[in-house]
Amino acid sequence: MFERIRQFVEDLTSAEPGDRQFGDADLRVASAALLVHVAEVDGIFSESERRALLLLLQQRFDVSEDQAQKLLAAGRQSDREAIDLYGFTSLLKDAMSPPERRRLVEMMWTIAYADGGTVEFEENVIWRVSELLGVPARDRIALRRKVRGDCGLDPHAPAPWDDLGKPEESRT
């Protein structure tokens, strides 16, 4: 345990960002694990999702492509070993400011739309993670619309759950 804490502090204070290793308690790994979870929740980790995820990791954490690959691998491993999403979200909620948490939700939407659209599983994960991170529903919906617009899709198109309360014959 003490070795992990020592390594984490050493990684954060390292003079060379390129020398940093990614530990289990690292916020970057927790973020990557959530992004991986969104990408893989539908059972398909497409090449477009993988490329988008790597690019987001490089941009968000200011790491090289090689480091992003390592971070992706660490995130995949952490996601596979996780019992639930709470371990990741509790760590991130305590360490991130509200704007940083909204940015993570935006990144999750970007991954969900990377293959051209979303599925119910992806949207459900983003909804649950947003709630656990304390990101209000209005912000989650606004971020979804922003990302849809950025992808060239109609940002005001209804989500799959928007017509669930309507009678069956009015759904078309």
Helices and strands as residue ranges (DSSP letters): H 2-13, G 17-19, H 27-40, H 47-61, H 65-81, H 86-95, H 98-113, H 120-133, H 137-150, G 160-163, G 168-170
